[in-house]
Amino acid sequence: MLSRDLEEGGRSKPRVIIYSGKGGTGKTTVSSSTAVALARQNKRVLIMSSDPAHSLSDVFNTTIGRNEPKMIEENLYGLEVDTIYELKKNMSGFQKFVSSSYKNQGIDSGMASELTTQPGLDEIFALGRLLDEAQSGRWDAVVLDTSPTGNTLRLLAYPEIIIGGNMGKQFFKLYKSMSSLARPMNKNAIPDEEFFNEVNVLLKQMEDINAFILSPEVTFRLVLNPEKLSILETKRAYTFVHLYGINIDGIVINKILPTSKTVGEYFEFWADLHSKYLMEIDNSFYPTPVFRCQLQRTEPIGPDALHEVSRLVFGDKEPDKTFYSGKNFWIESRKGADATEHREVLCIRIPFLKEVEDVEIERMGTDIVVTIDRAQRIITLPRALYSLEMENYVREDDLLKLNFREVPVDKEEMELNVNKNVLNKLRSLRKMKL
């Protein structure tokens, strides 16, 4: 399915909040403060980090579990995902095949072992572990502190990149079948059954993750500072996340300088600049709610200081509330020139689409590839559109509309097909009589 708007059913899940933002904006502080506030409301909470350069231990001023969640305080547990541990736990067969492939190319065994940690595994295992913990039944809420924005966008894209849409699944099945035929002739170069079983499990897990992050209980929040570069990067992330159908229910502006005439000319300039950018942020991300937090006099280290940050950000609101929910994908039925003509419009809401220069849409069987500047997504179409032809697409403000129509059938071709069928039946009858 495309998104929460086209999805039905699904069992109850804990509240999951994913925080991301440009490096240095304070997303670890904001995500940790959210977790502390929820835990002190007597909810069992897990705070996770998917950033390879983990900093949860630093902000809580205590050691955090890398393999299993470790208690930070009552009701609050922490986990910093360890890629090496997750790789050995879930993909030992994959690791063995990749390592042996490098060794066969003459690469030293130690180096070959290091090379088995493929790019993107941090994101893959973080998503897998997030799903496992969310489905464990142990938590009322899971808060994920992600790596800087670029890596987070890869994190969201990986499930579909790995699955590759319906065509990717078919290709994998074909490759597996061909490998089983070729393996007796070249065992060293062809993956064994354990490799394919693990990849199959990974593909299934990616499908589950794809459905999970689109569920209503999962929302995304972006943290930024009132500065030009931070705003521009957040806009790109905002567009990308919406393209994947994920709900963004909040924007948190962090490290706002207080407006005061007693701090000197240097800081007054920056405070005035922040005030200007605050208005731009409010206007740019409407109707998504925007929360604000001023730069503190001291570093917020430890649960008590983090709890105070949560009060500043959310005020008297519940931090795990879904503050906003809007449609990202939906289908509209339209009438054609002929009343009997079947037309459908797939609508995709893409914030800041008006500012985008390059938009490309390509259909590949039951998938469409949507490219927005440097962001690309493979979308599997709902079954209602499988048999329809994609006619064109149009841009209307922040909406991308893909027009589909019923494939017209040529009447002469239909008559010819009928005549052929009649002829074939007559020929078969003649053969029977002979």
NORFENQUI-V422901 format. One line per field, one symbol per residue. psi: psi as a letter, one per 40 degrees, with the letter a starting at -180 (. if undefined). Layout:
psi: ???
This chain:
psi: idideeiiahihiihhhhhiiiheefdddddddddddddeefihhhhihehdgieddddefiiiiddihhhdahehiihhhhddddddddfdddddddddddddeehiddddddeegiheddddddddddddddedeeidihhhhiiidddddddddddddddfaddddddddddddddddedddgddehiaddddddddddddddddddddeeidehihhhhiigiddddddddddddddddeehhheihhhifhhihieeeiddddddddddddddddddddehehihiihihidihghidddddddddddebeihdeihdihihdhihhhihadhdehhiihhhhhhifddehdhhhhhhgbeiihhhhbehihhhhiiddedeihhdaiihhbehhhhhiihhhhhddddddddddddddddddddddd.
